[in-house]
Amino acid sequence: MTALKFIKMHGLGNDFVILDGRSTPIELNAAQTQAIADRRRGIGCDQLILLEEAQSDGDLFMRIRNADGGEVEACGNATRCVGKLLMDEKGTDHASIETLGGLVTADRAADQITVDMGPAYLNWQDIPLAHEMDTLSLDITEGPLSHPVAVSVGNPHAVFFVDDAETIDLETVGPELEHHAFYPNRTNVEAAQVTSRSEIRLRVWERGVGITEACGTGACATLIAAVRRDLTDRKATVTLDGGALEIEWRDDNHVLMTGPTAMSYTGTWML
């Protein structure tokens, strides 16, 4: 058996198992990832994060696997957690992290971590969608949800605006929408309630995971969608089940996400 040392962290309850494979490469298949993510028989997490040697200009490469074992492009809350680990390791207040979704940077201010998630992608090809369509209002209806905004912040999202986010049965509509034919790579699903020009209540069904207490990329995508529909200003507080994130969509098209991170525990997993 192989002993894997791990770190368990979370951002507003969106939790991660982090493995450091920089000095000794770690290879995990989908079944092994599922076993680690299992909340009854494993460690339990929404995403498994594997740290690898940098491939280009970053401090390291962050590989992200959802609880179902599938690899994905981006995870905002995990980026904050890994950014915090890197800054502590380096003794600095800045870190750069390579992902499948592109290079992202993290900065520390007091007990908060701000991540520049990079640019928002609004064209149908970049999200991607199955064919050309208006990303501001997709012809999708599932139960009480209809006509979402399609956005990518390194990974795909379908943002639905609703009158009351608490009443949406995400357990029922989430799986159907995640696998909608318009999204060839599946999608994350957001039910967003705009309460003011600077406040949004958000619930999220994460692709390959299910309902999570927080989703950083989902919060970013939701603000972008709200601004595109002129529902909010370019900076707002997005409150998820696990807490609040501050999101800003800058004029240069980059999206900033600010929030806390927390260390849960460390341990060893026998593979």
PEKAZI-V795766 format. One record per residue. RES is the residue in one small letter. SS is DSSP state (h for helix, s for strand, l for the rest). OMEGA is omega in whole degrees, -180 to 180 (NA if undefined). D_LAST is the distance of its C-alpha to the last C-alpha in whole Angstrom. Layout:
RES&SS&OMEGA&D_LAST + RES&SS&OMEGA&D_LAST
This chain:
m&l&179&6 + t&l&179&5 + a&s&179&6 + l&s&175&7 + k&s&-178&10 + f&s&172&12 + i&s&175&15 + k&s&180&17 + m&s&173&20 + h&s&172&23 + g&s&-178&26 + l&l&178&28 + g&l&172&25 + n&s&-164&24 + d&s&-171&20 + f&s&165&17 + v&s&-175&14 + i&s&178&15 + l&s&-179&12 + d&s&-180&15 + g&l&-177&14 + r&l&-178&18 + s&l&177&18 + t&l&-177&15 + p&l&180&14 + i&l&178&11 + e&l&178&11 + l&l&174&9 + n&l&-177&11 + a&h&-179&13 + a&h&178&11 + q&h&177&8 + t&h&178&10 + q&h&-180&12 + a&h&179&9 + i&h&-176&9 + a&h&-177&13 + d&l&-174&14 + r&l&177&16 + r&l&-175&16 + r&l&-180&13 + g&l&177&11 + i&l&180&12 + g&l&177&15 + c&l&171&16 + d&l&179&19 + q&s&171&17 + l&s&-176&14 + i&s&179&16 + l&s&179&15 + l&s&-179&17 + e&s&176&19 + e&l&179&22 + a&l&178&25 + q&l&179&26 + s&l&-170&30 + d&l&-177&32 + g&l&174&29 + d&l&177&27 + l&s&174&24 + f&s&-180&22 + m&s&177&21 + r&s&-172&19 + i&s&174&19 + r&s&176&17 + n&s&-177&18 + a&l&178&17 + d&l&178&17 + g&l&-178&15 + g&l&179&19 + e&s&-179&19 + v&s&-169&22 + e&l&-171&25 + a&l&174&26 + c&l&-174&25 + g&h&-179&27 + n&h&177&26 + a&h&178&23 + t&h&176&25 + r&h&-179&27 + c&h&180&24 + v&h&176&23 + g&h&178&26 + k&h&179&27 + l&h&-179&24 + l&h&-179&25 + m&h&176&29 + d&h&-179&28 + e&h&-177&26 + k&h&-175&29 + g&l&-180&32 + t&l&177&33 + d&l&-179&34 + h&s&177&33 + a&s&176&30 + s&s&-170&30 + i&s&176&27 + e&s&176&26 + t&s&174&25 + l&l&179&25 + g&l&180&28 + g&s&-180&30 + l&s&176&30 + v&s&-180&31 + t&s&180&32 + a&s&178&31 + d&s&-177&34 + r&s&172&34 + a&s&-175&37 + a&l&-177&37 + d&l&-180&34 + q&s&176&34 + i&s&176&32 + t&s&179&34 + v&s&170&32 + d&s&-175&34 + m&s&-179&33 + g&s&-175&35 + p&s&169&38 + a&l&178&38 + y&s&-172&38 + l&l&180&41 + n&l&-175&42 + w&h&-178&41 + q&h&-173&39 + d&h&-174&37 + i&h&-14&36 + p&l&171&35 + l&l&-173&38 + a&l&179&39 + h&l&-176&42 + e&l&177&45 + m&l&-180&45 + d&l&-176&46 + t&l&179&43 + l&l&-180&45 + s&l&-180&46 + l&l&179&44 + d&l&-180&45 + i&l&173&42 + t&s&177&43 + e&s&-176&41 + g&l&-179&42 + p&l&-177&44 + l&s&179&42 + s&s&173&44 + h&l&179&44 + p&l&169&41 + v&s&178&41 + a&s&-177&39 + v&s&167&37 + s&s&169&35 + v&l&-174&33 + g&l&174&31 + n&l&-172&30 + p&s&179&32 + h&s&170&33 + a&s&-174&36 + v&s&178&38 + f&s&177&40 + f&s&-173&43 + v&l&179&44 + d&l&-177&46 + d&l&-177&44 + a&h&-176&40 + e&h&-175&40 + t&h&-177&41 + i&l&180&39 + d&l&-177&37 + l&h&179&34 + e&h&-179&32 + t&h&-174&34 + v&h&-176&35 + g&h&-178&32 + p&h&180&30 + e&h&-178&34 + l&h&178&34 + e&h&-175&31 + h&l&-178&31 + h&l&-175&35 + a&l&179&36 + f&l&-176&38 + y&l&-177&34 + p&l&179&33 + n&l&-173&29 + r&l&-177&30 + t&l&167&30 + n&s&-174&30 + v&s&-180&33 + e&s&170&35 + a&s&-170&38 + a&s&176&40 + q&s&179&43 + v&s&-178&45 + t&s&174&47 + s&s&179&49 + r&l&-178&49 + s&l&-177&46 + e&s&178&44 + i&s&171&42 + r&s&-171&40 + l&s&169&37 + r&s&-170&34 + v&s&166&31 + w&s&-178&29 + e&s&177&26 + r&l&177&26 + g&l&-178&22 + v&l&-174&22 + g&s&179&25 + i&s&177&27 + t&s&-178&26 + e&l&178&28 + a&l&177&29 + c&l&-176&28 + g&h&179&30 + t&h&177&30 + g&h&177&32 + a&h&178&34 + c&h&-179&35 + a&h&-178&36 + t&h&177&38 + l&h&179&40 + i&h&180&41 + a&h&-180&42 + a&h&178&44 + v&h&180&46 + r&h&178&46 + r&l&180&48 + d&l&177&50 + l&l&179&48 + t&l&170&47 + d&l&-174&48 + r&l&176&45 + k&s&-177&44 + a&s&171&43 + t&s&179&41 + v&s&-177&38 + t&s&178&37 + l&s&-179&34 + d&l&-176&33 + g&l&-178&31 + g&s&-171&33 + a&s&172&36 + l&s&174&35 + e&s&-176&38 + i&s&176&38 + e&s&173&41 + w&s&-173&42 + r&l&179&44 + d&l&179&47 + d&l&176&45 + n&l&176&42 + h&s&-177&39 + v&s&179&38 + l&s&179&37 + m&s&-178&34 + t&s&178&35 + g&s&-178&33 + p&l&170&31 + t&l&179&27 + a&s&173&25 + m&s&179&23 + s&s&178&21 + y&s&173&19 + t&s&-180&16 + g&s&179&13 + t&s&179&9 + w&s&180&6 + m&s&-177&4 + l&l&NA&0
